[in-house]
C-alpha cells in the first residue's frame, strides 16, 4: 500500500545544521522519526486545514489566566501557605464533539496524557461544570494546576505557562502542542517547520510525480490544504519563526562538523549536511 503525504517520516541523523540550530534556539531535541501528519497537526497555521487521512493529535487553543485563583472565597481570605490553596487556571478549546457526562473523566485522563504541557493538570470543577460547548464540534475545558507558591504575580504565571503552552506569533496567543515522543516536549515551531519543509523538499526533488499529484487540485484531497498554507509564502512567515526562536536562545552553539544524511525513498537516495533523514 502506498503511503500518503501524512505518512512520510523524517528523523534526525548524525550532527548537522538541524541539530546546531536546535541547540542555539533552545528547542527540544528529537531522536525518533516523526510523520508529516504529526508535524502538520502540531502547527497552529496548519491544524485548521488538515491533510487527508491525518490521525495525529492536533494543536489546541490555550487561554491562560494571568493570576492565581482560589477555589472559593474562604480559601482566598485565609491565604494559607499550603500550595493547594491557590491554583493557576487555563481553558483549552477542543475541536471535537463534547464527550457525554459519563465519559468525561476518562476523556480528560486521555487528553492530559497526550499533551506534555498538561502534566500535573486537573479539572477546575466537577465534570459537569468544567465542560462548555461553544458550538457543535467545539468545546472548552477549564483546567488548573496547584500554584508553586502563594501570592504569585502576573510575571510568575506568565513564566509558568510559557513552559507549557508558549505564546506563538501574537501576544497572549498560546497553543498547546502535542508531543512527538513520550515524556518530551515537541520541537519549537521553527524546528517543526524545518522538519516539515525538509520533508516536502525531498519529496519534490526525489519523487516529483508523487509531489505533483499531491498538488493536483482536480484529483488530490490534499491540494487545497497544501496550496493555502503559509509555507507557500515563506517570505511572510519565516521572519516571525526565526525571531521568536532566536530571542529565546542562550548562546551560540559550538562549531560542529556537518554529517552526511541519508534520504530513504522508493526512487532515490541522497546525502547532505542537514542532519535529517526523510523516508516515504
C-alpha positions, 0 to 999 in steps of 0.5 A: 500500500502506498503511503500518503503525504501524512505518512512520510517520516523524517528523523534526525541523523548524525550532527548537522545544521538541524541539530546546531540550530536546535541547540542555539534556539533552545528547542527540544531535541528529537531522536525518533522519526516523526510523520508529516501528519504529526508535524502538520497537526502540531502547527497552529497555521496548519491544524485548521486545514488538515491533510487527508487521512491525518490521525495525529493529535492536533494543536489546541487553543490555550487561554491562560489566566494571568493570576492565581485563583482560589477555589472559593472565597474562604480559601482566598481570605485565609491565604494559607501557605499550603500550595493547594490553596491557590491554583493557576487556571487555563481553558483549552478549546477542543475541536471535537464533539463534547464527550457525554457526562459519563465519559468525561473523566476518562476523556480528560485522563486521555487528553492530559496524557497526550499533551506534555504541557498538561502534566500535573493538570486537573479539572477546575470543577466537577465534570459537569461544570468544567465542560462548555460547548461553544458550538457543535464540534467545539468545546472548552475545558477549564483546567488548573494546576496547584500554584508553586507558591502563594501570592504569585504575580502576573510575571510568575504565571506568565513564566509558568505557562510559557513552559507549557503552552508558549505564546506563538506569533501574537501576544497572549496567543498560546497553543498547546502542542502535542508531543512527538515522543513520550515524556518530551516536549515537541520541537519549537515551531521553527524546528517543526517547520524545518522538519516539515519543509525538509520533508516536502523538499525531498519529496519534490526533488526525489519523487516529483510525480508523487509531489505533483499529484499531491498538488493536483487540485482536480484529483488530490484531497490534499491540494487545497490544504497544501496550496493555502498554507503559509509555507507557500509564502515563506517570505511572510512567515519565516521572519516571525519563526526565526525571531521568536526562536532566536530571542529565546536562545542562550548562546551560540552553539559550538562549531560542529562538523556537518554529517552526511544524511541519508534520504530513504525513498522508493526512487532515490537516495541522497546525502547532505549536511542537514542532519535529517533523514526523510523516508516515504 
